Structure formats: structure tokens, C-alpha cells
Amino acid sequence: MLNSYEDPDMLTKTVRSRFNHEIGEKVEGCTILEKHVIMPPNEAEKRRGIYDYEVEVPPAVEKPRSRAAARATASARPTTPDSYTRTTPDEMGSVIRRIPSR
């Protein structure tokens, strides 16, 4: 372990790579916090090394739900757990059109 940051609110993940990066660089869009050498490179065999990077994950942006989606999920739930009645058109939020008779 070359460097360590202690922030309880920060989300981290481990990324394994065959490329050598330094602390502070970006890997997969995340900033490297720690670097672990799993297998060093071997020039005689023309083999790259294997590195594990502990990276800071940016917080996920939560999209606000639209009013229609919130209304649809709220109306889809029955009022009581043992109620299995069919939803009315008002609860479904859709329009029923009548076709005139010929």
C-alpha cells in the first residue's frame, strides 16, 4: 500500500489493470487512491505487470422521478394487502374512449 485516504463518506472500488498508473491519475473515470502490485512486469518474458488500484467512485446521480411515474407506482399498489380488486380508469390514469355505434 503506497497511499491511504481515510474518508468514511467516500465510496471506493478496486480496479485490476495490466497498465502501470500512478496515484492521482484517472482509471475508468475514477481517481486512484492506492496502488498494489500483484505481479511485477518481467521484461525478459515481455510480460506486463498486474496492478490493483483502489479508486474513488463518484457518487451516483439519482434522477428525479417524473410525476407520471410516481403516480403510476402509487396507484398500482392496492390500498390493503388482501385487496385484489381491479383498478378503475381513474386509478390507472388513462382515458377510455367510447366508439360510437353505427
C-alpha positions in Angstrom: 0.0 0.0 0.0 1.6 3.2 -1.1 -1.0 5.8 0.0 -4.2 5.7 2.1 -7.0 8.2 2.4 -9.5 7.9 5.3 -12.9 9.4 4.5 -15.9 7.4 5.7 -18.3 9.1 3.2 -16.2 8.3 0.1 -17.1 5.2 -2.0 -14.2 3.2 -3.3 -13.8 0.2 -5.6 -10.9 -2.0 -6.7 -9.8 -1.9 -10.4 -7.4 -4.5 -11.7 -5.2 -3.4 -14.6 -2.3 -4.6 -16.7 -1.1 -1.0 -17.1 1.1 0.9 -14.7 -0.6 4.1 -13.4 0.4 6.4 -10.6 -1.6 7.6 -7.6 -3.7 10.6 -8.5 -4.2 9.5 -12.2 -7.6 8.5 -13.6 -8.6 4.9 -14.3 -12.1 4.2 -15.7 -13.0 7.7 -14.9 -12.1 7.4 -11.2 -9.2 8.8 -9.3 -6.5 6.4 -8.0 -6.1 6.4 -4.2 -3.9 3.3 -3.6 -1.8 1.1 -5.8 -0.9 -2.6 -5.2 1.5 -4.5 -7.4 0.0 -8.0 -7.8 2.7 -9.3 -10.2 5.7 -7.1 -11.3 6.5 -6.8 -15.0 9.0 -9.2 -16.5 11.0 -7.7 -19.4 12.7 -11.0 -20.3 9.4 -12.6 -21.0 7.9 -9.4 -22.4 5.1 -9.6 -19.8 3.3 -6.7 -18.3 2.7 -6.4 -14.6 -0.7 -6.8 -12.9 -1.8 -3.9 -10.6 -4.8 -3.4 -8.3 -5.9 0.2 -7.9 -8.2 1.4 -5.1 -10.1 4.2 -6.7 -12.6 6.8 -5.6 -16.0 6.3 -7.1 -18.0 9.4 -7.9 -21.4 9.5 -6.2 -24.2 8.2 -8.5 -26.6 10.9 -9.6 -30.2 10.0 -8.8 -32.7 11.1 -11.4 -35.8 12.7 -10.1 -38.9 10.6 -10.8 -41.4 12.1 -13.1 -44.9 12.9 -11.8 -46.5 10.3 -14.2 -44.1 7.5 -13.0 -44.7 8.4 -9.3 -48.5 8.5 -9.8 -48.4 5.1 -11.7 -46.5 3.4 -9.0 -48.7 4.9 -6.3 -51.9 3.9 -8.0 -50.7 0.4 -8.9 -50.5 -0.6 -5.2 -53.7 -1.9 -3.6 -55.0 0.0 -0.6 -54.9 -3.1 1.6 -52.6 -6.1 1.3 -55.6 -8.5 0.9 -57.5 -6.3 -1.7 -57.4 -7.8 -5.2 -60.0 -5.5 -6.9 -59.5 -4.3 -10.3 -58.2 -0.8 -10.7 -60.5 1.8 -12.1 -59.7 4.1 -15.1 -59.2 7.0 -12.6 -56.6 5.0 -10.7 -54.9 3.8 -14.0 -54.6 7.4 -15.1 -55.6 6.6 -18.7 -58.6 7.6 -20.8 -61.1 5.1 -22.1 -62.6 6.2 -25.4 -66.0 5.0 -26.5 -66.5 4.2 -30.1 -69.9 5.4 -31.4 -72.2 2.7 -32.6 -73.0 2.5 -36.3 
